[in-house]
Amino acid sequence: MQKFIITILIFILPLIFCNSSEAAARRLLTGGWTKITNVTDPTVVEIGKFAVDQHNKDEKASLKFSKVVAGESQVVAGMNYNLTIAAADGGEEHNYEAGVHAVKVNVLMHLIGKGVVPMA
């Protein structure tokens, strides 16, 4: 009887662990938004700077990037980022929302949605 239980466990436990890791992988691939917990991560900061720089080019504006305040990311073909960015406009700092799609950070990125917009 003991050999039977051990044999069953040998076959069942790997199936349980495989299923749980597959479910976790599926959650990442479904496109759900995940909160960015470290807004000072160099990659996140670089994406925030890109958003402000690109906005300045597109709109002939002169925002000065200060920091990323908050954000969330979404796995797609690349990554989508929805960031709250602090930037100065004529010396006065305000928060802005920015949407960025990054296939590869610093190589292929573009603004999505409305780009960089003031928060209400």
C-alpha positions in Angstrom: 0.0 0.0 0.0 2.8 2.4 0.9 4.5 1.8 -2.5 1.2 2.5 -4.2 0.8 5.9 -2.4 4.4 6.9 -3.2 3.9 5.9 -6.9 0.7 8.0 -7.1 2.4 11.0 -5.4 5.3 10.7 -7.9 2.9 11.1 -10.8 0.4 13.6 -9.3 2.8 16.1 -7.6 4.6 17.1 -10.9 1.2 17.6 -12.5 0.1 19.9 -9.7 3.3 22.0 -9.9 3.1 22.2 -13.7 -0.4 23.4 -13.7 0.3 26.1 -11.2 3.3 27.4 -13.1 1.3 27.3 -16.4 -1.5 29.3 -14.7 0.9 31.9 -13.5 2.4 32.2 -17.0 -1.1 32.5 -18.5 -1.9 35.4 -16.1 1.2 37.2 -17.3 0.3 36.6 -21.0 -3.3 37.7 -20.7 -2.5 41.4 -21.0 -3.6 42.4 -17.5 -2.1 45.6 -15.9 0.5 45.1 -13.1 1.5 47.9 -10.7 5.1 49.0 -11.0 6.4 48.7 -7.5 9.8 50.3 -8.1 9.3 53.6 -10.0 13.0 54.5 -9.5 14.1 51.4 -11.6 16.4 52.7 -14.3 14.3 51.2 -17.0 11.1 52.8 -15.8 12.9 56.2 -15.4 14.2 55.9 -18.9 10.7 55.2 -20.3 9.4 58.3 -18.4 12.2 60.4 -19.8 11.5 59.1 -23.3 7.8 60.0 -22.9 8.6 63.6 -22.0 11.2 64.0 -24.7 8.9 62.6 -27.4 6.1 64.8 -26.2 8.4 67.8 -26.4 9.3 66.9 -30.0 5.8 66.2 -31.1 4.1 69.2 -29.4 7.0 71.7 -29.6 6.8 71.8 -25.8 9.4 72.3 -23.1 8.5 70.0 -20.3 11.4 69.0 -18.0 11.2 65.5 -16.6 11.4 65.2 -12.9 10.5 61.7 -11.8 8.1 58.8 -12.3 5.5 59.0 -9.6 3.5 55.8 -10.2 2.8 53.4 -13.0 1.6 50.1 -14.3 2.8 47.8 -17.1 1.1 45.3 -19.4 2.6 42.4 -21.3 1.7 42.6 -25.0 3.9 42.2 -28.0 6.5 44.1 -26.0 5.3 46.1 -23.0 2.8 48.9 -22.5 3.5 51.3 -19.7 1.0 53.7 -18.2 3.0 56.2 -16.1 2.3 59.1 -13.9 5.2 61.5 -14.4 6.2 64.6 -12.6 7.5 67.3 -15.0 8.1 71.0 -14.8 6.5 73.4 -17.2 7.9 76.8 -16.9 9.3 76.1 -13.5 6.0 74.8 -12.1 5.9 71.0 -11.5 2.7 69.1 -12.4 1.8 65.4 -12.8 1.2 64.1 -16.3 -0.1 60.7 -17.5 1.9 59.0 -20.3 1.3 55.9 -22.3 4.3 54.2 -23.9 4.7 51.0 -25.9 8.2 49.6 -25.7 9.2 46.7 -27.9 12.8 47.2 -26.7 13.6 50.0 -24.3 15.8 52.7 -25.9 15.5 51.0 -29.3 11.9 50.8 -30.3 9.4 52.9 -28.2 6.5 55.1 -29.0 3.8 57.1 -27.2 0.4 55.5 -27.2 -3.1 56.8 -26.4 -3.1 60.5 -25.9 0.7 60.6 -25.3 1.6 62.8 -22.3 -1.4 64.7 -20.9 -1.9 66.8 -17.7 -3.7 65.0 -14.9 -7.0 66.6 -13.8 
